[in-house]
């Protein structure tokens, strides 16, 4: 049998991509990704200015990791991680993008490839959505590697289709593979109008002005998302299964007081 060149390339790259590289850190104890004082151990990226941050989009204020929202990009761990329990606590600031839609940000998991490899803005990754009313949605973001080849990001989950025809996580539901698009959290309101500071009737996230806790439990090739202690989404057969961890800037001011990983059972 003749194996296509792309298949050979994929086979050769798969081990490295699946682990996020040989240097991926497996957490065996609690480790603060943000130290509360400065951005040591983190890197930044903006679509318009790349590694430079002349507008101080990312800063530390009163012990908080502050993201002004002025631009599109992220703050990232300098090293990749695998098999970890990520804990993030965030609260929205005042700044918006001036539009009518919900405040938006996200946690990018298993981020792989070059900075800006996905549309010049993100890395190839799986996003845990933080947008209002959508906290815990999972989004597959495929970008390209340094040679211009697509990085094959994917996940599988048990889903149920709501009256709006959108797939939501549903334990024991129909298995679906996602190579693009969005897997909604289990109680994402059907017909939810994504308008600024609105809430879905079953939202688990905290009200505006309060802190929300999001946990991402990444073990082997699985991801479980918890919001304020409640499991809202799960997936398996995740690829890649490790990588850097990123916090987005996407037009809205947001503060993080906790950004850490700890060992996962």
N, C-alpha and C positions, 0 to 999 in steps of 0.2 A: 504494500500500500504506500502511495506517495503522500507524504505529509506536507501540507502547504507551508510556505515560509512563515506566514503569520503564526500558525499553530506551533511551529518550532520555537519561534521567538517567545511566545506566551509560555511554553513549557519551561524554557530556560529562565525566564524572568519570574515565574510564579513563586518559587521558594522565597526569593528576596522580597517580593511585594507582599506576600502573605504574612511575613514576619515584620515588615516595616524596616528591613535591613538587619544585619547581624548585630547591630549595636542597640536594638530596641531594649528598653529597660523593663524588666518585670518587677512590679512593686512587691516588696516583702515587708514593708512597714509604711507608716504614714509619711508623706512627703509633701511639703507645701510648694506648689508650682509658682506661687506668688508670695514673696516673703514679707509683704506689707510695708517695705521701705523703698524699693526701687524695682527696676525691670531686669535685674540680674537673672540669668537663666532663661530669658525670653527674647524673642526677636519680633520685629514688626514689619508689616507690609501694607502698602497702600497702592491702589491701582494707578494713581496719577504720579506719585513720587517714589514708588518702589520701596527700597529699604530706608529711605530718608523720611523723617517725620517733622517737616518744618513748621506745621501748624500745631504740633503737640497734641495730636489726636489721642495718643496714649500717654498717660501720666499717672503719678501716685499722689493722691490727695487725702490727708487725714487717715492714712493707713488703708485706703481703698484703691483698687485698680480702677482708674477712671478712664472711660472711653467717651470722647466728646461727641462722636457720631458724625464728625465733619469729614466725610469721605467713605470709601468702600475698601475694606481690607480686613486685617486681623492682627492680633498679637498671638504668637505661637510659642510653644515649648521649643527649646533649642534642640532637644533630642526626642526620638520616637519612644513610645511606650506600648506595652502589651500586657494583657491579663491584669487589669487594674479596676479599682472602684473609684471613679471620679466623683468628687463632690464640688458643686458650684453653687454659690449663693449670690443672687443679683437683685438689683432694684433699679427701676427706670428713673432717669433724670428728667429735667424739664424740656430739653431740646427735642424737637421733632424735625422731620424733613420738610415740613411746611405743607404736607399733603393731608388727605382725609383718611388714609388707611392706618391700620394698627401699627403700633411700635414694633420694630423688627430687629432681631439679632439672632445669634445661634451659636451652638457649640459644634465645632467641626472635629469629628472623631476619625482616627486612623488616617490622618492626612498624609498623602504620599506624593512624591514627584516634586517638581520645582515650584517655587513661589509664583503665584499667578498662573499656574499651569491650566487652570480652568477659567477661560475667558479673560485672562489677565488680572483676575480679581482674587480667586480662591485657589486652594490646592485640591487635587482629587481626594475625595473623602466621603464620609457619611455624616450628614448634618442632623443634629438634634435641634429642632426648631425651638426658638424662644419667643417667637412672635405672639402677641396677645391672642388668646383663644386657641392657639395652635401649639402650645408648649408640649413637647414630647413627640410631635410629628417627626418622622424620619425621611430624609431626602437624599437620594443618590446623586452625587456630583462627580461626573467624569471629566477629567482633564487630560492633558497630554504630558508625556515625559520630555526629557531634554532633547530627544531626537524627533519629537513631533508625533510619536505613536500614542494612541489612546490607551490610558490606564483603565483596565476593565473592572471598575468598582461595581459591586452587586450585593444584594441581600435577599433572603427568603423569609416569609412570615406567614402565619395563619391569618386569613383575612375574611371579613364579611363585607358585602357591598351594601351601602346605605341607600336610602331613597334618592339621594343626590348622585348615585352611581360612583361614589368615591370609596376606595378601599380603606377599611379601618382594621387595626389589629383586633383579632377575636380569637381567643384561645380555642383550639380545636377546629377552627374554620378552614376554608379552602386554602391550600398552600399556593403561594404565588411568588415568583421570582421577579425582583425589581432590578432592572439594569438602568433605569432612569425614573424620574417622577417621584411621587410623594406617597408615603404610607402614613395615614392619619392615625392619631392616637385613638384609643378605644371609644371614648365618649365625645369626640369632636362633633360639635352640634351640626346637624344637617341644615343647610341653608344659612349658616352663620355669616352675617355681614361683617366683613373685616374692616370695620370703621374704628377710628382712633378711640382708644380707651373703652371700647365695648367689651362685654364679657359673655361667654357662652353659658348656658344654663347649668352645665355640669362641670364648669372649669375647676381645676384643682389648684391652679396657680393662685398666688396671693393677690389681693386687690392692689390697684395702683397706689404707690407710696409705701408698700410693705415689701419685705424681703421674701423671695421665693427660693426654695432649695430644690435643685435638680441633681439627681444621681444617675450616672451612667455606669452600669456594671458590665464590663467587657471581659469575657472569659472565653478562651479559645476562639471559636468563630461565632459567638453569640453576643448580643447586646440586649440588656434590659434597661428601660428608662423608668425612673421613679420621680414623681413630682410631689414635693411636700409629703414624702413617705408612701405615696400610693403608686403602684405599678400601672403605667398607662400605655406602654408599648414594649414589644419584644420582637427580636428577629434572630435568625440563625443562618448558617452557611454564609457568613459575612466575608467579603473579600474586598480589599486586604484586611487582615485580622490584627493589624497593628499600625502605628504611625504616630505622627505628632498630634498634639491637641491644640486647637485654635479657638479663640473667642473673637467673634465678628464685630466689626463696626459697619453699620448699614444705614446710616442716616439719622440714628436716634441715640441720644445720650443714655448711658447705662453705667452703673457702678457694680463692681464685684468685690465682696468682702471675703470670699472664700473661694479658692481655686487650688485644690489639692487632690492627690491620689493616695490610696491606701491599699494594702494587700486585699485580694479577693479570696474568699474561702475556696 
